[in-house]
Amino acid sequence: MILRTWRGWTRRDDADRYFEYLANTGVRDIETTPGNRGVLLVRREVGGRTEFLFTSLWDSLEAVKGFAGPDPERAVFYPDDDAFLVEKDEHIDHWEVLRAPPEI
């Protein structure tokens, strides 16, 4: 199993709207991609900004490519991301999952 991670930062005042936007774009698309096992999206306040950590679980790196395309190390962005994000990772990290809760 593969864990895919990405980080992005918004202004604090945009955090709730960005969460809604993520739910209707990236979360929806990832959850409907074959081989996806789920999404965990968390946030925290840091200074005057909100940091989002977007993680998803996948059966394999090949399954990730079904969402991300042939270069899964590059982040996938949507048209209005730049309206919310004040900073974003362009690179994605992938991790081999060694242990997970049994319900995953």
C-alpha positions in Angstrom: 0.0 0.0 0.0 1.2 3.6 -0.8 0.6 6.7 1.2 0.7 9.9 -0.9 1.2 13.3 0.9 0.9 16.9 -0.2 1.0 20.2 1.7 -0.5 23.6 0.9 -1.1 26.9 2.9 -4.0 29.4 2.8 -4.7 32.6 4.5 -6.6 31.8 7.7 -9.7 33.5 6.5 -9.8 31.3 3.4 -9.4 28.0 5.2 -13.0 26.9 5.4 -13.7 27.8 1.8 -10.6 26.0 0.6 -11.6 22.9 2.5 -15.0 23.0 0.7 -13.2 23.5 -2.6 -10.9 20.5 -1.9 -13.8 18.3 -1.0 -15.4 19.1 -4.4 -12.2 18.7 -6.5 -9.3 16.7 -5.3 -11.0 14.6 -2.7 -13.9 13.7 -5.0 -11.5 12.8 -7.9 -9.2 10.8 -5.7 -12.0 8.8 -4.0 -13.5 7.8 -7.3 -10.2 6.6 -8.8 -9.8 2.8 -8.8 -7.2 1.7 -6.4 -7.8 4.5 -3.9 -8.4 3.3 -0.3 -9.3 6.7 1.2 -8.3 10.2 2.0 -7.3 11.8 5.2 -7.3 15.6 5.2 -6.0 17.6 8.2 -5.2 21.3 8.9 -3.6 23.4 11.5 -3.1 27.1 12.2 0.5 28.3 11.9 1.0 32.0 12.4 -1.6 33.8 10.3 -2.0 30.9 7.8 -3.6 27.5 7.7 -1.6 24.5 6.6 -3.3 21.6 5.0 -1.9 18.1 4.9 -3.6 16.0 2.2 -2.9 12.3 2.4 -4.4 9.4 0.4 -3.9 5.7 0.5 -3.5 3.6 -2.6 -3.2 0.0 -3.6 0.0 0.7 -5.7 2.0 3.4 -7.4 0.3 2.3 -10.6 -3.1 3.1 -9.0 -1.8 6.6 -8.1 -0.9 7.1 -11.8 -4.6 6.6 -12.6 -5.2 9.9 -10.8 -1.9 11.8 -11.2 -0.8 10.7 -14.6 2.5 9.4 -15.7 4.6 11.6 -13.3 3.0 10.9 -9.9 5.7 13.0 -8.1 4.2 16.2 -9.5 1.2 17.7 -7.6 -2.2 17.8 -9.3 -3.7 21.3 -9.2 -7.2 22.6 -10.1 -8.1 25.9 -11.7 -9.0 27.8 -8.6 -6.2 26.5 -6.4 -4.1 29.7 -6.9 -7.0 31.8 -5.6 -6.7 30.1 -2.2 -3.1 29.0 -1.8 -0.4 31.4 -0.6 2.1 28.6 -0.8 2.0 25.0 -2.2 4.2 22.0 -2.6 4.8 21.2 -6.3 6.2 17.8 -5.3 4.4 14.8 -3.9 5.9 12.3 -1.5 5.0 8.7 -1.6 5.6 6.3 1.3 5.4 2.5 1.5 2.9 1.7 4.2 4.3 -0.9 6.6 1.5 -1.1 9.1 -2.1 0.3 9.0 -5.3 -0.1 11.0 -7.1 -3.3 9.9 -10.1 -1.4 8.6 -8.0 0.3 5.9 
